[in-house]
Amino acid sequence: MPDRTIRLAVLGLFILSVLVGGYLYLTGGGARLSIADVTGSRPTLAGPDRRFVPVVKVPKAVGWTGNATPVAATGLTVKAFAQGLDHPRWMLVLPNGDVLVAESNGPRSKASGGIRGWFERKFMQRAGAGGVSADHITLLRDTNGDGVADFRSVLVAGLNAPFGMALVGDQLYVADNDALLRFPFKPGENRIDAKPEKIVALPAGGHWTRSLVPNADGTRLYVGVGSASNIAEGGLEAETNRAAVLEVDIKSKDFRVYATGLRNPVGMAWEPENKDLWVVVNERDELGSDLVPDYLTLVEFGGNYGWPWYYWGGNVDPRVPEPDQDIRQYINRPDYALGPHVAALGLTFAAGAKLGPAFANGAFIGLHGSWNRRPLSGYKVIFVPFAKGRPKGMPVDVLRGFLNADEQARGRPVGVVIDSKGALLVADDVGNRIWRVTTK
């Protein structure tokens, strides 16, 4: 057979494999379980679906048009508190009612290199992520009390992928991607010109969001730091002080690992009845559409929640070499599954909310939405009822409609907070808006 014929045959086989692989990449691996099956205190866990081409389904980000809004639960209504923002991610409500918004699109080096990195960048662009990051904190103020911000200013500029914020006394703490910073600040001020004071360095890159909450007396801060990878494929050294909640002593500027094995802990909040720290966690990918459920859990000091070796307690991830000693008996099982790949990010408890008795005791959670499940999951805000400081019952949709009829993303919810008047605020980083949910 002539060399040219061989080359053409090889090229043909290559093109065929690319087409077949692309088809499987875009269409394969549909879920066999419903979201409800993989939700709650006792979720159904399917077997791992380890396919050569992982499941991918990325809805195109199109934003909101006209007067369209998300759909609120019965008895509630929603309108835009602020529009025209630049990837609003996280919020902090100040004692005077002002709202701080971290506008950030992440550090520039989020995607890995090579073919995988190329695909990741394309997916992020389609989903409305990637690109230039505003890297500032905006102050929003409703001066006339009509539920719409009519004053805004850039409070702090020149940050590095800011996310979590906390006010302790007259100091504003900001969790950048690579450092915990402190600024002098008093509510009512519209701009901070002082240079930041660095409290501690934080591991940069990887899962880049750094959530932040203070304890009751303002002596310690808790920082959520996600992993650098999916399943520690870059080695455990690269995961030092990651996949963890860190506890920072404000006075000494020292920190320790408070809890570990949390692949990507994002929203954190104190449960008002028992005063426990809770977190929502994004679990691992590429085990199929039905695994692994993201979750809501109480964070125990010294707790290990299994990543990268185990998921949902002692379930072994077959892709990860087991540790030298079997530690499954020491692994904390999460409290409450939220469904696979929902991308749980925002968390706030209902203390102070004025949304009626159905939403008086429990947790509001922003589900940013899946990129690797068929069908899509998340893309809404839910409420998990609590009783005696623990989740009880199935979640209730608070805001939905972030996907249009063509499964395009009009918005994606991230942070959730209760404002000074008891309304729920929701940051929408694709719609570039803050939504405000109230009773009718």
JONOR-V146775 format. One record per pair of residues at least 12 apart in sequence whose C-alpha atoms are under 8 Angstrom apart, sorted by sequence separation. I is the first residue (numbers start at 1). J is the second residue. If there is no record, write none. Layout:
I:J
I:J
This chain:
89:101
90:102
140:152
162:174
163:175
164:176
171:183
172:184
183:195
211:223
212:224
227:239
245:257
246:258
267:279
268:280
282:294
283:295
308:320
309:321
349:361
350:362
367:379
368:380
383:395
384:396
414:426
415:427
424:436
425:437
33:46
88:101
89:102
90:103
139:152
140:153
162:175
163:176
171:184
172:185
183:196
210:223
211:224
244:257
245:258
246:259
266:279
267:280
281:294
282:295
309:322
349:362
350:363
367:380
382:395
383:396
413:426
414:427
415:428
423:436
424:437
88:102
89:103
138:152
139:153
162:176
163:177
170:184
171:185
182:196
183:197
210:224
211:225
228:242
244:258
245:259
265:279
266:280
267:281
280:294
281:295
309:323
314:328
349:363
350:364
366:380
367:381
382:396
383:397
413:427
414:428
423:437
424:438
88:103
89:104
138:153
139:154
161:176
162:177
170:185
171:186
181:196
182:197
209:224
210:225
227:242
244:259
245:260
265:280
266:281
280:295
281:296
313:328
314:329
348:363
349:364
366:381
367:382
382:397
383:398
413:428
414:429
423:438
87:103
88:104
138:154
139:155
160:176
161:177
170:186
181:197
182:198
209:225
210:226
225:241
226:242
227:243
241:257
244:260
265:281
266:282
280:296
347:363
348:364
365:381
366:382
381:397
382:398
412:428
413:429
422:438
86:103
87:104
137:154
138:155
159:176
160:177
181:198
182:199
208:225
209:226
225:242
226:243
227:244
243:260
244:261
245:262
264:281
265:282
279:296
280:297
314:331
347:364
348:365
364:381
365:382
380:397
381:398
382:399
411:428
412:429
85:103
86:104
87:105
136:154
137:155
138:156
160:178
180:198
181:199
207:225
208:226
225:243
226:244
242:260
243:261
244:262
263:281
264:282
278:296
279:297
310:328
313:331
346:364
347:365
364:382
365:383
380:398
381:399
411:429
412:430
136:155
137:156
179:198
180:199
181:200
207:226
224:243
225:244
243:262
244:263
262:281
263:282
264:283
278:297
279:298
292:311
293:312
313:332
314:333
346:365
347:366
364:383
365:384
380:399
381:400
411:430
412:431
29:49
136:156
137:157
179:199
180:200
206:226
207:227
224:244
225:245
243:263
244:264
245:265
263:283
278:298
279:299
292:312
313:333
345:365
346:366
363:383
364:384
380:400
410:430
411:431
136:157
179:200
180:201
206:227
207:228
224:245
225:246
243:264
244:265
262:283
263:284
277:298
278:299
312:333
313:334
344:365
345:366
346:367
362:383
363:384
379:400
380:401
409:430
410:431
411:432
108:130
135:157
136:158
179:201
180:202
203:225
206:228
207:229
223:245
224:246
243:265
276:298
277:299
306:328
312:334
344:366
345:367
362:384
363:385
379:401
380:402
108:131
135:158
136:159
178:201
179:202
202:225
205:228
206:229
222:245
223:246
276:299
277:300
344:367
345:368
362:385
363:386
379:402
105:129
106:130
108:132
135:159
178:202
179:203
222:246
223:247
343:367
344:368
359:383
361:385
362:386
379:403
29:54
30:55
105:130
135:160
136:161
137:162
177:202
178:203
222:247
223:248
306:331
342:367
343:368
344:369
361:386
362:387
29:55
105:131
107:133
135:161
136:162
177:203
178:204
221:247
222:248
304:330
305:331
306:332
342:368
343:369
359:385
361:387
28:55
105:132
106:133
135:162
177:204
178:205
220:247
221:248
304:331
305:332
342:369
343:370
25:53
27:55
105:133
133:161
177:205
220:248
221:249
303:331
304:332
305:333
341:369
342:370
24:53
25:54
26:55
27:56
104:133
105:134
220:249
221:250
303:332
305:334
341:370
362:391
25:55
26:56
103:133
104:134
105:135
219:249
220:250
341:371
25:56
26:57
103:134
104:135
177:208
219:250
341:372
21:53
103:135
104:136
177:209
219:251
341:373
379:411
380:412
381:413
102:135
103:136
176:209
177:210
230:263
340:373
379:412
380:413
102:136
103:137
176:210
344:378
379:413
102:137
103:138
155:190
156:191
175:210
342:377
343:378
101:137
102:138
154:190
155:191
156:192
175:211
226:262
227:263
298:334
341:377
342:378
100:137
101:138
153:190
154:191
155:192
156:193
175:212
226:263
227:264
297:334
298:335
340:377
341:378
342:379
100:138
101:139
153:191
174:212
203:241
226:264
296:334
297:335
339:377
100:139
101:140
203:242
225:264
226:265
295:334
296:335
297:336
99:139
100:140
224:264
225:265
226:266
259:299
295:335
296:336
98:139
99:140
224:265
225:266
259:300
295:336
296:337
98:140
99:141
224:266
258:300
259:301
260:302
262:304
295:337
296:338
98:141
224:267
258:301
259:302
260:303
261:304
262:305
294:337
295:338
369:412
97:141
98:142
224:268
258:302
259:303
260:304
261:305
262:306
263:307
293:337
294:338
295:339
368:412
164:209
257:302
258:303
259:304
260:305
261:306
262:307
263:308
293:338
294:339
367:412
368:413
163:209
164:210
165:211
166:212
168:214
260:306
261:307
293:339
294:340
367:413
368:414
87:134
161:208
162:209
163:210
164:211
165:212
166:213
260:307
261:308
292:339
293:340
294:341
366:413
367:414
86:134
161:209
162:210
163:211
164:212
165:213
166:214
175:223
292:340
293:341
294:342
366:414
164:213
169:218
291:340
292:341
293:342
294:343
295:344
366:415
168:218
290:340
291:341
294:344
366:416
139:190
199:250
289:340
365:416
289:341
364:416
107:160
200:253
231:284
106:160
107:161
199:253
200:254
230:284
106:161
200:255
211:266
213:268
230:285
336:391
105:161
210:266
211:267
212:268
213:269
285:341
335:391
104:161
207:264
209:266
211:268
82:140
104:162
283:341
103:162
104:163
282:341
102:162
103:163
366:426
102:163
282:343
102:164
282:344
281:344
282:345
243:307
280:344
281:345
58:123
61:126
280:345
353:418
60:126
61:127
81:147
82:148
280:346
352:418
353:419
59:126
60:127
61:128
81:148
82:149
280:347
346:413
354:421
355:422
58:126
59:127
60:128
80:148
81:149
279:347
346:414
347:415
348:416
350:418
353:421
354:422
355:423
58:127
345:414
346:415
347:416
348:417
353:422
354:423
107:177
345:415
346:416
347:417
348:418
352:422
353:423
106:177
353:424
90:163
91:164
92:165
94:167
89:163
90:164
91:165
92:166
231:307
232:308
231:308
267:344
272:349
231:309
266:344
267:345
268:346
269:347
271:349
266:345
267:346
268:347
269:348
270:349
272:351
266:346
267:347
268:348
269:349
267:348
289:372
290:373
355:438
356:439
288:372
289:373
354:438
355:439
288:373
289:374
354:439
286:372
285:372
98:187
231:320
98:188
96:187
95:187
96:188
94:187
110:205
109:205
110:206
110:207
107:205
110:208
107:208
106:208
106:209
274:388
273:388
274:389
273:389
272:389
271:389
267:415
55:286
54:286
54:287
55:288
54:288
55:289
50:286
51:287
49:286
50:287
51:288
49:287
50:288
48:287
49:288
48:288
49:289
48:291
46:290
47:291
45:290
46:291
45:291
45:292
38:290
39:293
38:293
31:288
32:289
33:290
30:288
31:289
32:290
29:288
30:289
31:290
29:289
76:355
127:409
147:436
41:335
42:336
43:337
41:336
42:337
40:336
41:337
39:336
40:337
39:337
40:338
38:337
39:338
38:338
39:339
38:339
37:339
38:340
128:430
36:339
35:339
35:340
58:370
59:371
57:370
58:371
57:371
58:372
56:371
57:372
56:372
57:373
55:372
56:373
57:374
54:372
55:373
56:374
57:375
55:374
57:376
99:419
97:419
97:420
73:397
90:414
91:415
93:417
96:420
73:398
89:414
90:415
91:416
92:417
93:418
95:420
72:398
73:399
89:415
90:416
91:417
93:419
72:399
93:420
71:399
72:400
70:399
71:400
70:400
71:401
70:401
69:401
70:402
91:427
90:427
89:427
88:427
89:428
88:428
89:429
87:428
88:429
31:373
35:377
87:429
30:373
31:374
86:429
87:430
29:373
30:374
31:375
81:425
88:432
29:374
30:375
87:432
88:433
62:408
63:409
64:410
86:432
88:434
60:407
61:408
62:409
63:410
64:411
85:432
59:407
60:408
61:409
62:410
63:411
84:432
85:433
59:408
60:409
61:410
62:411
83:432
84:433
41:391
59:409
61:411
83:433
82:433
83:434
81:433
82:434
40:393
80:433
81:434
82:435
40:394
80:434
81:435
39:394
80:435
81:436
79:435
80:436
78:435
79:436
78:436
79:437
78:437
77:437
78:438
76:437
77:438
76:438
77:439
76:439
77:440
75:439
76:440
72:437
75:440
63:430
64:431
62:430
63:431
61:430
